[in-house]
Amino acid sequence: MSSESRRDFVTSAAALSCAWVTGCGGGGGAEAASLSPPAAEPAPSPNAPGATPPEPAPIPQPLPPAPSGKYRSGQKYLFQSVSARVIAKRLPVGQDFLWDIYGPTHTFVDFHTGWRWAKAGGDWIDRDRVAYGANPWFSVPTDKVLGNAAVASYAADITATLQFVQTENRWCAFSLVAKNAARKLAGMFHAEHAAPSIDVVYANGQKERLACRVVAAVSGGSISPATTRPEYDLPVFVEFERPSSAVASALLNFVITQHWSGANPRLEGFVLTPPITPEVGPTGLAASAGRLDEGITTQAAVIGAHRYLDGTSVSDFSHNGDTNYAAERNFDPAIYGTGPTDLSKYPHAGLGKWINADPNWSVVPSTHSAEGFAPLAPGLGALRIHMPAQPGVQDGSLVGYGGTLAGNGMIFLPESLFGLLDHIFVRYYFRLGTEASPNVQQRYQVYNTAAASDWTTQAGKFGIGPDHTTSYGGVSGSSGGGNGWQMRLIWADCDAGTAGPDEGGWAPGFHLYDFNYQNPPGHNYGQSQSSAEERWGQRGGAGGMLYKGQWYCIETELKLNTVSNSAPGWAPDGALRAWIDGRLVFERTGMVFRTLPLLAEPYVSTKIRPCRELGVRGLWLNWFHGGKTVATVDRTSFYTGLVWSKEYIGPMRF
C-alpha cells in the first residue's frame, strides 16, 4: 500500500467510531483520542515530567464510550498489576519465574500488549488541558524532613483532579513528578510504609478510600516493567481505583522515603492520557460483495474464500489425500525444475482447501453453543479447533520440548502465484472460547529433561498467515534469508489474577522471533527486539487484546521485500500491517523476510526446498502451545469468514 493511498483513508479522531475510544468505566476521553507525538523531542524542563510543553492547543470534548470489554483501550483499568515480583521456584533445578512482566514502562503503556506511549516517558495533560503542559493538576511541598534515610507522610488536595477523572470518565492514573529535588516514594510492596491512597468524600456524603492498584517505574533504564519494588525514584506512574460517584473532595496520601536536598522541593501530578485513536482502514473488497461475502470470489483480486455456512462440514473445506506437505515428492516437480507438470500433486490437488485438517477440527453450525460460542451472523457457522489440556501435568512433570499442537493446516496458492506472489492480504473472523483462563497454579514448573526445567509458557502461535516454510527454514528461529519464512501470529495469556485489563484473553502479535540468524544483519528480529514490539497494542492499544467470547475481524497484510539475483540479493522494503475490525493496529515497514539466491540443497523426496522467488506459497493455520511446555488448560478457537486476496478486503457486510 503506497503512502499516497494510505493517506486517503486516514480519518480524523472526531470521525472515528465510538467503539474505538476509551470510556464505559475505562477512562481516556477526547484528549487521549487526539494526542499525537510532538514534532520534535522537546528539551527537558523542571516544570513538567521530562519535557517542555508544546504550544497550547484546545482539546475536543470526550467522545461516546466504547462497548464494555471488547478492546484493550476500553477497559476499566489502564495498567495491569501483579501480586508478586516472582513465582518462587518449586523444583531443585531451575529459577524463579519473573512475574512482573505485564505493566507500564518508560516506552510502553502496557508491555504485555505492546501499547506504546506517544512520547517515551508517558503522555499527560496538565490542569489547563494542554498535552505535555507544565501546569500540574496538583502540587504539594515535600520538605518535612531532609536526608536519604528520612521518611515523612504527605497529603495533597486533588479534588479538582478527581472530579475531572470522574466526570470525564477517565482512568484514575497519574504521573507523579519530583520537582527541584530527588525523592523516593513508597510503593505497594513496601514492608513498613503505606502505599499511596486517595480518601474521597462523595457529594452524597459517603466516604471511600480508593486503593492504589499500580505504582510503576518510569526510568528509561527500565526496559521491562517494574511494579513490585518497595520504593521508587520519582517520577512514577500510579493508578487507583476509580471514584464511583460525584466527588465532593479528595485527598491523596503518600509516603516519601528519601528526601534529597534542593530548594522548594515539591511533588506534582499530571493526568495520564495514552494515545487511543486507531486509523480507519480503506474501503475494502468486501464492501462490494454480497451479505456474508456472497460472491466475493468473483472479484479479480480475490484468490480464495471460505464461507462456513450452516449445512457445510469440515469435509467441504479439506483435502483427503497424502497430507504431507513437507515432502517435495507431493509437489508438482515443474515448480522446482525437476520434471514435467503433474496436476495430480500440490498445489493443484485440493486447491483452495485445507491440507492436513485433523480430528481436532470441525465446522460447527450457527446453533452451536458450547465454549461460549455465538454466531457472527445468523446462518454463519465456524471452523472450530480444540486444544485439550495435557492430562496429569503438575510441578515436576517430565514434558520434554514438544509443546501442544492443535492446528496445522495449509491452503496452497494456485501454481501461477505459488512462490511468486509478494503481496497478500488475509482476512478472517476469530473468536476465543470461554473456557477458564489459566491461573498461577497452572503455570507449572516442569522438567524438559532430568537436568533442565522450565515454566509453563501460557503462550504460543495461532492465526492464519502467509507461508513459505521449508525443511531448511521458517520456524524456531530459522526464518529469513534464502531458506524460507512464515508469518504466524503469537498469542500470550496473562495469569496475574488481579482482575486487570490484560486478563481474560490473548495478547496477539506477529511471531517475528523466528526471523533470526538466517536474515541479513540488522534484520535479526528475534535478537533485536522485545516481544512487546511485535504485538498489536502498538497503535493506541485497541488491538492489544482478544478477549474471550468476542468476535474480531482480523486482517493482515504482508508485503515481502524486494529480491534480486544481484548482490546483495535483497532490499529492506518489506512491510507488515494488521487491522482489527477495520482499524489499523500494527504497522512496521523497512523489513526483510527473504533474500536471493535460494538456499541450494539437493532434492530429497521427504523434505521440501524453497522455490522460485521465495514468494507466498500458501496460508498456514498453526495453533501451537509452547515453546517448550505443554498446554495445562482447555482452549477452543473459532474461525469464519476467511478470504485471501491481492488487495485489502475489509470487514464483511452483514
N, C-alpha and C positions, 0 to 999 in steps of 0.2 A: 504494500500500500504506500503510495507516494505521500510526501509531506503535504503536497497540494490537496490531494483528495482527503487526507485526514483532517486538514483544517476546515474543509467544507462541512463536516458533520459535528464539529465541536460546538456545543451549545453553552449558553450562559447558565450560571447557577440557578437563576430565577426560573429558567425553563425546565429544569430537571424534575423528574417525577419525585413526588414527596416520599416515595418508597425508599429513596436513597439518601435521605438526610436523617440525622440523629434526632431522636425525640422519644416520645412514648415511654417516659420513665428513664430515658437514657441520658439526655443532655445534648450538648452541642447545638447551636442554633444557627442563625444566618451568618454570624461572624465566622464560625468554623466552616460553614459551607463556602464562604467567599475568600478565605485566606489563601494566599499564594506566596511562594518564597520571594523575598526581596530581590531586586535586580542584581544587587551586588552584596557580598558579605559585609555587613556593617562593622564599624570599629567598636571595640569594647567600650562600655561606659559604666561608671559606678552607679548609675541611676536605674539600671534595668538588668535583668538576668542574662548578661552576656552579650548584649547588642545595643547599639544606638538605634532608636526607633526610626522607621521611615517617615515620610511626610504623612500627617494625619489624613485619614480618609473615612468617609461615612461608611457604616456597616449596615447592611439591609436588615429588615425585620426577620424574625425567625420564620422558617418555612413550616408547613404542617408536619406532624410527627410521622415517623416511619412505622410500618407494621411491626408489632412486637415480635421479636425473636428470630427474624429471618436473616438479618445481616449483622456482621460483627460491629459495624459502626452505629447500630441502633440498640445496643444492649444497655441495661440499667447501669452497669459499671464500665468505666473506661479502662481500668487496669486489672490484670489478672494477678491474684495473690497465691501464695503457698503457705503452708503451716510449719515448714521446717526447711532449713537450707539443704540438708541431705537426707536420704534414706539410709540408715546405718546398714552396713553390710551384715549379712546373715550367714555367710559361709567363711571358712578359714582362708579360701582362695578368692582374690578379687578385691575390689574397692567399694567404698561408699558410693551411692548414686547421687550425683548432683541434681537436686530437685528444683533449685531456684533458676529456672530456665524459661520462664514464660512472660515476665513483666516488662516494664519500660526500661529503656536505656537512653544514653545521650543521642543515639541515632533513631531508635525505634519507639513508637508509641506502645507497640506490643511486639516483642521479639518473636514470640511463637508464631504469629501470623505474618510477620514481615511488614506490618503497618509502620510507615516512616513519618517522622516529623517533617514538615515542610522545610524547617531550618533546624540543623543539628543543635541540640540543647533544649528543644521544646518550642512550641508555639503558644502564644498567650495574647490576651488583650488586657489593656490597663483600664483604670477606672473611667477614662474618657472614651472607652470602647475603641481604642486605637490598637491595631495589630502591632505587636512588639513595642508598645508605648512605654513611657518611663514613669507614669503616674500610678503608683501602686494602689490596689484596692484597699489594702490596709498596711499600716506601718506601726511598729512598736519598738521603743528603745530596749536594747539588750545589754544594759550596763549595771546590773545589780551587783555583780562581782567581777573580779579580774583574775585570770590565771588559767593555765592549761589543765588544771585539775579542779577548777571551780565549777560548781553546779548551782543553777538557780531556775526556779519555775516562773513562767510568764503567762500573761493573758492578754489577748488582743480583741478589741471590739470589731467583729466582722459582720455586723448586722446588715449593712448595705450589700456586702458581698453575697451573703447567704440569701437575701431577698432576691437578688439578681439570679442566683442559681435556681431558686425555687420558681420564680415567676417565668423565667425564660426556659425552664425545663433543661437545665444544663447538668453536665456531670459535676459532682462536687469535688473537683480536682484542681489543685493549685501548684504553682511553682513558688517555693519559699526561698528567699534570697537573703544572704547576709550582706549588709552594706557597711562599708568603711572599716570593718574588722572581721577576721575569720571567726566562725562559730561552728560548733558541732551540736547536732540535735539528737536527742534520744529517740530511737526508733521503736518499732513494735516488739522487738526481741531483746530489749534491754532487761537485764536481771534485776535492777534496782529502781529504775526510774520509769514513770508512766509514759506511754506513747501519747502523741497528740490526740486531742478530742475536741469536740465542739458542743457546748452547752447551749441549747436552744429553748427559748420561750416562744410558743406559738400565739397567734392572735386570739385563739380561744382560751388562753391561759394555761394550757398543758405544757409540761416541760419534758425535754428529752435530751439525752446525751448521745450525740452521733459518734459512733466508734470509727476510729481510723482503720481503713482496710489495707492501705499500702503506703509505705514510705520507701522511696527508691532513689538510688544514687543517680546523679546527672553527669558526673565527670566523664569527659571524653576518653579517659583511660579505662572506663568500664565497658568492655566490648559486649559482655553478656550481662543479663540482669543481676542486680544486687538489691534484693528486697528483704533480706533477713539479717542484716547487720544489726548489732546492738546500738550503734550510733553512726551518724553520718556527717561528713563535711557538707555545709551548705554551699551551693543550692541543692535542693531536693525536689522531687515530685511527691505529692501526697494526695491521697483520695480518702474521702469519708463517706459514710452512709448518707443518703440524700435526705433532706428535710421532707416531711410528709404532709405539711400544711403551711398555711401562710405564716411567715416568720415575723415575730414582733421584735425579738432581739436575739443576738448570737454572740458567744464568747469563745474564741479559740484558746485552748490551753496547750502549752508545750513546755518542754524542759530543755534548756541549753546545758550541755555537759562540759564544754570547754569555751572559755572566754579569752580571746587574744586581744592585745592592746590595739587601740585605734580611736580616733576622735568621733564622737557621736555615733556609736555603733547601733545598728537597727536591723530588725527583721522585716522584710517587705514581702507582700503576697500578690500574685497575679493569677488570673483565671486562665486555666489551660484551654486551648481551642485547637485541637489537632485538625488537620485537613480531612474533609469527608466528602468532597464533591467529586464524583466519578464522571468520566467522559462518555457521552452517549455514542453508541455505535452508528454506523451508516445505515441507510435503508438497505436491507439485505434481500437476497433472492426469495426467501420465504414469504416476504410481503406480497409477492406477485403470484404465489402458489395458492391453491385452494385451502380450505379448512384442514387442519392437522396435516399439512404438507401434501395434500392431494395434488397429484400432477407435477410435483416439483422436479421429477427426473426428466421432464420434457425440456427443461432449461439447459442450454448448451454448456454452461459452466459446471453443472452438477454431474458428478461422476457416479454417485450411487446414493441410495437411501434405504432405510429400514423403517417400516411403519408397523409396530406391533399391535395391530388392531385386534379387537375381540374376534375370536374364531380362528386365529392363527396359532401355530405351535412352534416350538423351537426348531422342529424339522424343516419348517418353511424357510428358515434363515441359516441353516447349517449344512455343511457338505459331508457326506458319508463316504469317504474314500480313504486312501492312505493319508492320514492326517499329519505325518511327519514333515512339517515344513522347514525343518532344519537339515534336511538331506537333499543335496543337489540332484540326486537321481530322480527326484519327483518333480523337477522343473524342466520347462522347455529348454533343450540344450542350445537352441538357436540364440537365446538371450545371452548365453555365456560363450558363444562362438565355438561350441564343441560338437555341433551336429545340426541336422535339419530340423525344421519346425515340427513340434509334436503337440498337437492340440489336445491330446488326452492328459497333458500334465499341467501343472501350475505355471502361470496364473490363469490359464484358460479353464481348467477344471474348477467347478464350484465358484466361478467368478461372481463376486458381489455377495458371497455368503461367508459365514463364519467357518473357518477351518479349525478343527480341534475343540469345538464346543463339547464340554464334558458333562458327567451326571450332575454336577452342581448347578448347571444352567437349566432354566426353564422359561417359557413365556407364560406369564400369568394374565388372566383377563382383568378388565376394569373392576370386576366384582371381588377380586382378591382382597382379603382383609388382614392377613397375618402380618407380623413385623411392622405394624403401624402403616401399612400401605393404604393409600388413597389414590385414585386415578388422577392423572394430569388433566384429563378431559373425559367426558362420557364416551364410552366405546373404545377408549385407548388403553391397552394393557401395557406390559413392560417386560423386558428381559430381566429375570430375577437370578441373582447369583448369591449363593450362601457360602459363608466361611465358618465352619464349625470350630468351636474351641477344641484344642487338643486335649484329650482326656488324661487325667492323672498328673498334670503338671503342678509342681509345687516347688518351694525353695529346695535346692539341692538336686532337682531332676537333671538327668543327662539328656539333653535335647539335640546335641550335635550343632551343625551350622545350616540346617536346611530351611528354616522358616516354614511358613504355611502358604501353599499356593491354592487359590480358589478359582482363578480365572486365567486362561492362557490361550485366547483365540485370536485368529488373524483373518483379515479380509484383504485380498490382493487387488491391486490396481490392474486394469487391462494392460496387455502387452505393450501397446503404443505409449503408455505412460510409465511402465514398470522400470524403476531405476533411473528415470529421466525427469520426472516431474520435480520442480524445485520450489513450488509454492502451493500450499494446500490449506484449506480451512476444514475443520471437523467440528460439527455441532451435534449435541445430544442433550437430553434432559436426564438429570441424575437425582436420585433420592436415596438417602441412607436410612436403613431400617431403625426401628426404635428399641432394639434390644438394649439392655442395661449397659451403661458406659463402664469402662474399666475403672477400678479404684486402686488405691495404693497396695492393697493386699494382693491384687492380681498382677502387680509388677514384681514378678518373682526373680530372685537371683538363682540362676541355673548354671549348670555345667555344659560348656561346649565340648570339652574333653575333661578327663580326670584332673588335668592340671590347669585348666583355664575356665573362668566363669564369666558370665555377662548378665545384664539385667534385661528383662522383657522389654522389647523395643517400643511397643504400642504405636507403631508406625510402619509404613511400607509404601507400596506403589499401587496405583489404581488408574482408572480412566481409559479412554480410547484415544490413542495418539498415533501420529505418523511413525513409520519404522523403516529401517534398513539394517536390522541386526544380522550378523553373520556368525559363523563359528569362530571368528577371529576378533570380533569387536562388537560393542553395543551395550553390554551390561557390566555390572560390577567394576566400574572404573575404567572400562575399555573402550568407551565411545570416542569417536573422532578420528582424525587423520584419514588414511585411506583404508581403514579396516571395517567400518560400519558404525551405525549410530541408532539411537532410539529416542523417543520423546514421550516416555511415560510420565505420569503425574505422581506426585508424592502426597501421602496423607499422614497426618500426625495427630494422635489423641492428646488430650490434657487430662491427667488424673489427679489434679491438685486437690479436688474435693472441698473447695471453699465457696461454691456457688458463684464462681467467677465467669466472665464473658467468654473464655476460651474452652469452657466445658460443655459437653453435650453434643459434640460433633467433631468434625475434622478440619484441620488447617491444610488447605490444598496448595499445590505449587507444581512447578516443573522439576523433574528429578535430574537436575544438571550435574549432580555429583558424579555421574558416570563419565562425563567429559573430563578426562584427566590426562594421564601421561601420553596418550596417543595423539592428542591435539597439539598444534603448534604452541611454542612458548607465549605466555600472556593470555592464553585461552584454555588454561587447565582449570576449569571451573570447579572441579572437585577439591582443588587445593587453594584457590584464590578467593573464596567467598565463604561466608557463613550460610547455614541453612536458611536463615531468615531472608536472604537475598534472592531466593528462588520461589518464595511463597507469595500468594496472591492478595495479601493485605496491602501490598505496596502502594497502591493509588487510592488513598482515602479510607482504607480499612474495610470497605464493604465486602470485598471478595475474600476476606481473610478467614472466614469460617463457613463450612457447610454443615448446618445444624440438622439433627435427626428429624425425620418426619416432614421435610420441606422439599419441594421440587425446585431445582435450579437449572436454568438453561446455561449450559457450559459450551463455549465456543473457543477453540484455539486456532491460532494462525502460526504456521511455520513458513518462513522464507529462508530457504537454505542459502548459504553463502555461495558466491561465485567461485567456480573452479576452472582450471585450465591445465593443459599438459605442459605449459611453460613454467619454469621456476618463478616463484615458489610453489605454484600449483593451487593457490587459494587467495581470496581477498576477504577481509573482515567486514562483510556487508550483510551478514545474516540477521534475522530478526525473529523474535518470539512475542506473541501477544495472546492475551486471554480476556474473554468477556464473560461476565455473569449477568444473566437476564438482560442482555443487550447493553451493558455498561462495561467500559474498558477498565479492567482491574490489574492488569500486568502488561508492561511493555519493556522490552530490552532490545537494543539494536547494537550493531557493530560486533556481531557474534560470528564464531566459526564452529561449524559442525562437521565438516568434511574437507578432505584435501585430495588432490590427484598427484601422482599416479595411484591407481588402485594397488592395494596390497597384492603382491604376486605370490600366489600359492598354487601348487598343482591340484588338479581335480582329485577329490576323494568323494566317493559316492555318498558316504554317510555324513559329510559336512557340507556347508554352504559358504560360498565365497562372495565378496562384494562384486557388484556388476555395474556395467555401463558408467554413469556419471555419479554414482552413489546418491541418486535422487530417491524420492519416496517410492518404496515398493508396495506398501500397503498400510493398513491400520492394525494396531496391536491393542487388544484389550487384555491387560495384565493386572490381575489383582493378587497382591502378594503381601503377607505379613512378614516383616523382617527387613534386612538384616539376618541376624544370626540366632534368633529365638522364635519360638512358635507362638501361635495365637492362643490367648488364655481366656477370651470371651467370644461368644457367638456374635457374628455380624452378618447382615444381609444388605445387599445393594441392588438398586433397580435402575435400568436404563431404558429410555424410549426416545422416539423422535430423532433417530440418528441420520445425519446427512453428511456427505463429504463432497467437497467442491473445490473449484479453482478460484472462486470468489466468495466474499463474505456472505453468510447465509442469514444470520439473524434469527430471532425468536419466531416460532411458527404462529400462524393465525388460528384462533380458536372459534 
